[in-house]
């Protein structure tokens, strides 16, 4: 009877256990969102996803499979929320006031972001760093 229960325990443990591929898949998804700049649109969700993913992996290593699964689900939920925000209201990068660091020129127009009214769009100094089309809008 003890062997049957032991075998059943190993079987259940294998069913509950998360594969390292599940963690890797969510990490790749999160890194993809970062490359797309979605962290600027939803920094809280990004931080939540990163933290829960770290906790999920740590709990898995400690053998706390239920807590690991809960953290992985929380990370997945945060990433899904990032996707929803991206589709509804995400812009193409950080607000220009966040880039106002001396010497940085994001759009390559020769005007530092700290002095550029349009730091993500190249334009002449005569137009405060904004493209000429921006004048007509």
C-alpha positions in Angstrom: 0.0 0.0 0.0 2.9 2.4 0.8 4.3 1.9 -2.7 1.0 2.6 -4.3 0.6 5.8 -2.3 4.3 6.8 -3.0 3.8 6.2 -6.7 0.6 8.2 -6.7 2.4 11.0 -5.0 5.1 11.0 -7.6 2.5 11.0 -10.3 0.6 13.9 -8.8 3.8 15.8 -8.3 4.7 15.4 -12.0 1.2 16.6 -13.0 1.4 19.8 -10.8 5.1 20.6 -11.7 5.7 23.4 -14.1 8.2 22.9 -16.9 11.1 25.2 -17.4 9.8 25.8 -20.9 6.6 27.4 -19.4 8.8 29.9 -17.5 11.0 30.5 -20.6 7.9 31.1 -22.8 6.5 33.7 -20.4 10.0 35.3 -20.1 10.3 35.5 -23.9 6.8 37.1 -24.1 7.7 39.7 -21.5 11.0 40.5 -23.2 9.2 40.9 -26.5 6.8 43.4 -24.8 9.9 45.3 -23.5 11.4 45.5 -27.0 8.1 46.9 -28.3 8.2 49.6 -25.6 5.1 48.4 -23.8 6.8 49.0 -20.5 6.4 52.7 -21.0 2.6 52.2 -21.4 2.1 49.8 -18.6 5.1 49.9 -16.1 3.1 48.6 -13.2 2.0 45.5 -15.2 5.5 44.9 -16.4 6.9 45.1 -12.9 4.2 42.8 -11.6 4.9 40.3 -14.4 8.7 40.4 -13.7 8.3 39.9 -10.0 5.7 37.1 -10.2 7.8 35.3 -12.8 10.9 35.5 -10.5 8.8 34.2 -7.5 7.3 31.4 -9.6 10.8 30.2 -10.6 12.1 30.5 -7.0 9.0 28.6 -5.6 9.5 25.9 -8.2 13.1 25.4 -7.1 12.0 25.1 -3.5 9.4 22.5 -4.4 6.4 24.8 -3.6 4.6 23.9 -6.7 1.2 25.3 -5.8 2.7 28.7 -5.0 4.8 28.5 -8.1 1.7 28.0 -10.3 -0.1 30.9 -8.6 2.8 33.2 -9.3 3.1 32.1 -12.9 -0.7 32.7 -13.3 -0.3 36.2 -11.8 2.6 36.9 -14.2 0.5 35.7 -17.1 -2.4 37.9 -16.0 -0.1 41.0 -15.9 1.2 40.2 -19.4 -2.3 39.9 -20.7 -3.2 43.2 -19.1 -0.2 44.7 -20.9 -1.5 43.4 -24.2 -4.9 44.9 -23.6 -3.4 48.3 -22.7 -1.2 48.2 -25.8 -4.1 47.7 -28.1 -6.1 50.4 -26.5 -3.9 53.4 -25.7 -0.2 52.7 -26.0 2.0 55.3 -27.7 5.3 54.8 -29.5 7.6 55.4 -26.5 8.2 57.2 -23.4 6.9 60.7 -22.8 9.5 63.2 -24.0 10.0 64.6 -20.5 11.3 61.2 -19.4 14.0 61.4 -22.0 15.3 64.8 -21.1 18.7 63.6 -20.0 21.6 65.7 -21.0 23.3 64.5 -24.2 20.6 62.1 -25.4 19.2 62.6 -28.9 16.6 59.9 -29.5 15.6 61.0 -33.0 19.2 61.8 -34.2 18.3 65.3 -35.4 21.2 66.9 -33.5 19.0 68.5 -30.9 19.3 67.0 -27.4 16.0 65.6 -26.0 16.1 68.1 -23.2 15.7 70.9 -25.7 13.7 69.0 -28.4 9.9 69.6 -28.5 9.5 66.3 -30.5 12.3 64.0 -29.3 11.1 61.0 -31.2 10.6 62.8 -34.5 13.5 64.5 -36.3 13.2 68.1 -37.2 15.2 71.3 -37.6 16.2 73.6 -34.8 14.1 76.4 -36.3 11.0 74.3 -35.5 12.2 73.3 -32.0 13.2 69.9 -33.2 9.8 69.0 -34.6 9.3 68.0 -38.3 7.9 70.7 -40.6 4.6 68.8 -40.9 4.1 69.3 -37.2 3.7 73.0 -37.8 0.6 72.5 -39.9 -1.1 70.2 -37.4 
